[in-house]
Amino acid sequence: MPLDAPYRLIGAVLVATSLVASTPAGVAASPVALASAASITATALPQATTFTELSGLPQDTDTFGKLSGVVVHPTRAVAVYASPGGKPAATLPAKQLGSQTWVPVVEGRKGWYRVLLPSKPNHVTGWIKAEGLKKARSRYRAIVKLGTRQLTVMNASKKLGTWTVAVGGPETPTPAGRTFMLALMSPKKKTYSPLILPLGTHSATLDTFGGGPGTVAFHGWPDRKVFGKAVTHGCIRVPARALKVLAGLPLGTPVLIAP
């Protein structure tokens, strides 16, 4: 199924934001330092964002399985359920980090989708009603192999490129499993990367980083000597060409981080 027009535009839009802390070149800066000031307006239910930890919701049990590429976008905040027809446990907002919220579908039932959520704990999922959602399919996927420190980006069966990257060090490993492209951010100030691409996963060893929730992301790095090494705080540092390709992927695109 081809991408619909609103979805096709997402990967090309740069969102100016102050959520990423400015860090001088050469200073370790991953996971992404998301300012805690970006808290969401409080509601009766917790919001499913990268800043929150949710409970009472099912885990993704097929953490290394291939996602179908079906993604959905709530045009307004929607309730998230532990099971279809149950009591709501959270809400999924229409925007995340200044970008539209697109989340991948892991399971479907009549009138319902179970989707990956960007919150802690990693691999948390929830059911949302299909009514009122925008739906599309991403032909793209990004695959990170931690052992070989390789990133490959695919468009269906076509390989767009393979690059050597830097991944998390022994004490702050990059979390494995399937996740997704959560947002695209352009720092207002010059920093270690012209773009930050947060994912829907978090460091397993750092509860916070730089005042934020330890969100893992793709981003560039000024010193090419790091590529091929396990030296980051959990983020995936990529060469400039790889960053450009990743920035062109639609939000919600599946990302598989393999051992």
Solvent accessible surface area in square Angstrom, and as a share of the most:
residue,aa,sasa,rsa
1,M,117,0.52
2,P,99,0.62
3,L,9,0.05
4,D,52,0.27
5,A,61,0.47
6,P,59,0.37
7,Y,0,0.00
8,R,141,0.52
9,L,116,0.58
10,I,16,0.08
11,G,3,0.03
12,A,80,0.62
13,V,84,0.48
14,L,101,0.50
15,V,32,0.18
16,A,77,0.59
17,T,14,0.08
18,S,80,0.52
19,L,27,0.14
20,V,11,0.06
21,A,46,0.36
22,S,56,0.36
23,T,17,0.10
24,P,94,0.59
25,A,71,0.55
26,G,58,0.56
27,V,72,0.41
28,A,46,0.35
29,A,4,0.03
30,S,0,0.00
31,P,0,0.00
32,V,0,0.00
33,A,9,0.07
34,L,0,0.00
35,A,38,0.29
36,S,77,0.49
37,A,95,0.74
38,A,20,0.15
39,S,84,0.54
40,I,75,0.38
41,T,113,0.66
42,A,96,0.74
43,T,73,0.43
44,A,111,0.86
45,L,53,0.26
46,P,64,0.40
47,Q,23,0.10
48,A,0,0.00
49,T,4,0.02
50,T,1,0.01
51,F,52,0.22
52,T,34,0.20
53,E,125,0.56
54,L,8,0.04
55,S,98,0.63
56,G,65,0.62
57,L,20,0.10
58,P,42,0.26
59,Q,79,0.35
60,D,4,0.02
61,T,125,0.73
62,D,80,0.41
63,T,33,0.19
64,F,101,0.42
65,G,15,0.14
66,K,156,0.66
67,L,17,0.08
68,S,70,0.45
69,G,4,0.03
70,V,15,0.09
71,V,0,0.00
72,V,0,0.00
73,H,9,0.04
74,P,0,0.00
75,T,72,0.42
76,R,172,0.63
77,A,50,0.39
78,V,26,0.15
79,A,31,0.24
80,V,0,0.00
81,Y,25,0.09
82,A,42,0.33
83,S,56,0.36
84,P,38,0.24
85,G,65,0.63
86,G,33,0.32
87,K,179,0.76
88,P,59,0.37
89,A,27,0.21
90,A,0,0.00
91,T,24,0.14
92,L,0,0.00
93,P,14,0.09
94,A,23,0.18
95,K,118,0.50
96,Q,5,0.02
97,L,17,0.08
98,G,37,0.35
99,S,6,0.04
100,Q,70,0.31
101,T,0,0.00
102,W,0,0.00
103,V,0,0.00
104,P,1,0.00
105,V,15,0.09
106,V,33,0.19
107,E,60,0.27
108,G,49,0.47
109,R,138,0.51
110,K,201,0.85
111,G,44,0.43
112,W,36,0.13
113,Y,38,0.14
114,R,33,0.12
115,V,0,0.00
116,L,4,0.02
117,L,3,0.02
118,P,0,0.00
119,S,1,0.01
120,K,39,0.16
121,P,57,0.36
122,N,27,0.14
123,H,42,0.19
124,V,3,0.02
125,T,0,0.00
126,G,0,0.00
127,W,9,0.03
128,I,0,0.00
129,K,100,0.42
130,A,29,0.23
131,E,156,0.70
132,G,57,0.55
133,L,25,0.12
134,K,79,0.33
135,K,95,0.40
136,A,1,0.01
137,R,81,0.29
138,S,5,0.03
139,R,104,0.38
140,Y,40,0.15
141,R,62,0.23
142,A,0,0.00
143,I,33,0.17
144,V,0,0.00
145,K,106,0.45
146,L,31,0.15
147,G,59,0.57
148,T,89,0.52
149,R,79,0.29
150,Q,52,0.23
151,L,0,0.00
152,T,25,0.14
153,V,0,0.00
154,M,24,0.11
155,N,35,0.18
156,A,54,0.42
157,S,107,0.69
158,K,131,0.55
159,K,122,0.52
160,L,61,0.30
161,G,17,0.16
162,T,62,0.36
163,W,36,0.13
164,T,57,0.33
165,V,0,0.00
166,A,0,0.00
167,V,5,0.03
168,G,7,0.07
169,G,7,0.07
170,P,129,0.81
171,E,150,0.67
172,T,21,0.12
173,P,56,0.35
174,T,6,0.04
175,P,15,0.09
176,A,36,0.28
177,G,2,0.02
178,R,19,0.07
179,T,6,0.03
180,F,1,0.00
181,M,2,0.01
182,L,0,0.00
183,A,0,0.00
184,L,4,0.02
185,M,0,0.00
186,S,26,0.17
187,P,21,0.13
188,K,142,0.60
189,K,145,0.61
190,K,198,0.84
191,T,22,0.13
192,Y,9,0.03
193,S,2,0.01
194,P,98,0.61
195,L,23,0.11
196,I,0,0.00
197,L,1,0.00
198,P,0,0.00
199,L,0,0.00
200,G,7,0.06
201,T,8,0.05
202,H,2,0.01
203,S,9,0.06
204,A,82,0.63
205,T,73,0.42
206,L,44,0.22
207,D,115,0.59
208,T,91,0.53
209,F,39,0.16
210,G,56,0.53
211,G,51,0.49
212,G,5,0.05
213,P,12,0.08
214,G,0,0.00
215,T,0,0.00
216,V,0,0.00
217,A,0,0.00
218,F,0,0.00
219,H,0,0.00
220,G,5,0.05
221,W,25,0.09
222,P,70,0.44
223,D,61,0.32
224,R,166,0.60
225,K,157,0.67
226,V,20,0.11
227,F,28,0.12
228,G,24,0.23
229,K,101,0.43
230,A,29,0.23
231,V,68,0.39
232,T,2,0.01
233,H,54,0.24
234,G,0,0.00
235,C,0,0.00
236,I,0,0.00
237,R,9,0.03
238,V,1,0.00
239,P,13,0.08
240,A,81,0.63
241,R,138,0.50
242,A,0,0.00
243,L,6,0.03
244,K,139,0.59
245,V,19,0.11
246,L,0,0.00
247,A,10,0.08
248,G,49,0.47
249,L,4,0.02
250,P,4,0.03
251,L,4,0.02
252,G,0,0.00
253,T,0,0.00
254,P,12,0.07
255,V,1,0.00
256,L,46,0.23
257,I,1,0.00
258,A,19,0.15
259,P,111,0.70
